């Protein structure tokens, strides 16, 4: 069975990392972090989670280009991927599933 967890937006990065470690112990496939206006940025939290874990896949729910310029979003996710790869030795970020209409 493949189980993913979605965390609420705005959790402190240390809490996200601790939950990622616990989720990995329980065999959770992916940990998603929500992103909403006026809440903490999920990318630094996922970076800390990637350095505390080795197998769980990590992802962020869609980031708004109205709040953050798309190039800044891409740069943040690129940095997260680089740090995650260095920590785990493999690609761990999970792409958002494509929607079919």
Backbone torsions as a table, in degrees:
resi	resn	phi	psi	omega
1	UNK	NA	137.0	178.8
2	UNK	-107.2	120.8	-177.5
3	UNK	-121.7	132.7	174.1
4	UNK	-113.1	153.0	176.8
5	UNK	-123.4	136.9	174.6
6	UNK	-112.4	122.4	178.3
7	UNK	-91.7	150.1	177.1
8	UNK	-66.8	157.8	180.0
9	UNK	-73.5	149.4	171.9
10	UNK	90.7	3.2	178.0
11	UNK	-69.2	144.1	176.2
12	UNK	-60.3	148.0	-177.7
13	UNK	-57.6	-38.0	-179.9
14	UNK	-66.1	-34.2	177.7
15	UNK	-69.3	-41.9	177.7
16	UNK	-60.7	-44.0	179.5
17	UNK	-62.8	-43.4	179.4
18	UNK	-63.6	-41.3	177.7
19	UNK	-67.3	-34.7	177.4
20	UNK	-64.4	-42.5	178.2
21	UNK	-62.0	-45.3	179.8
22	UNK	-65.3	-43.1	179.2
23	UNK	-62.2	-40.6	178.9
24	UNK	-62.2	-40.8	177.8
25	UNK	-59.7	-34.6	-179.3
26	UNK	-86.9	1.9	176.5
27	UNK	81.6	19.0	177.3
28	UNK	-64.3	139.2	-176.7
29	UNK	-75.0	-49.8	-174.7
30	UNK	-139.9	141.1	173.4
31	UNK	-112.2	118.9	179.1
32	UNK	-104.2	142.2	175.7
33	UNK	-116.4	128.7	-179.4
34	UNK	-74.2	158.0	178.5
35	UNK	-135.0	120.0	178.8
36	UNK	-135.8	157.3	178.4
37	UNK	-57.2	148.3	176.4
38	UNK	61.1	26.7	176.3
39	UNK	-124.1	170.5	179.3
40	UNK	-63.2	148.4	177.1
41	UNK	-68.8	127.2	-177.9
42	UNK	-73.7	-20.5	-174.8
43	UNK	-65.3	-47.8	176.3
44	UNK	-61.0	-36.3	178.2
45	UNK	-64.3	-41.5	178.0
46	UNK	-68.3	-32.0	177.1
47	UNK	-63.1	-46.1	178.0
48	UNK	-63.7	-39.8	178.7
49	UNK	-64.4	-37.7	-179.2
50	UNK	-66.6	-30.0	-179.8
51	UNK	-81.9	-17.0	-179.9
52	UNK	-96.1	-9.4	-176.6
53	UNK	-127.5	171.7	-179.7
54	UNK	-133.8	-19.8	-175.1
55	UNK	-120.7	-34.8	-175.2
56	UNK	-63.4	140.7	177.0
57	UNK	-84.2	147.9	-174.9
58	UNK	-123.6	144.6	178.4
59	UNK	-155.8	158.9	174.0
60	UNK	-116.9	142.8	174.2
61	UNK	-68.8	163.2	-172.8
62	UNK	-49.1	135.0	176.7
63	UNK	-96.1	140.7	-174.4
64	UNK	-83.3	122.9	175.5
65	UNK	-72.3	-6.7	175.7
66	UNK	-82.0	-22.3	-179.8
67	UNK	-98.8	-36.2	-177.8
68	UNK	-132.7	133.9	-179.4
69	UNK	-58.9	138.8	-178.6
70	UNK	-53.9	-34.1	177.4
71	UNK	-67.0	-35.7	176.9
72	UNK	-68.5	-37.8	176.2
73	UNK	-61.6	-47.8	-179.7
74	UNK	-61.8	-42.9	179.0
75	UNK	-62.1	-42.6	179.3
76	UNK	-63.1	-43.0	179.8
77	UNK	-70.8	-33.8	175.5
78	UNK	-64.0	-45.1	177.8
79	UNK	-62.5	-43.5	177.0
80	UNK	-58.8	-44.3	179.7
81	UNK	-62.7	-42.0	179.3
82	UNK	-62.7	-45.7	-179.7
83	UNK	-69.1	-35.7	178.3
84	UNK	-67.3	-42.6	178.8
85	UNK	-63.7	-42.8	179.8
86	UNK	-63.5	-36.5	-178.2
87	UNK	-75.3	-36.5	-172.1
88	UNK	-107.3	-18.7	-179.3
89	UNK	80.6	8.9	178.1
90	UNK	-157.8	166.8	179.1
91	UNK	-71.1	122.9	-176.6
92	UNK	-120.8	-12.7	-179.9
93	UNK	-73.4	138.8	-178.9
94	UNK	-102.4	124.8	177.7
95	UNK	-68.7	148.0	178.2
96	UNK	-66.8	132.6	-179.4
97	UNK	-58.5	139.4	178.8
98	UNK	-72.9	138.6	177.3
99	UNK	-92.0	135.9	177.0
100	UNK	-111.3	127.0	-179.7
101	UNK	-113.0	NA	NA
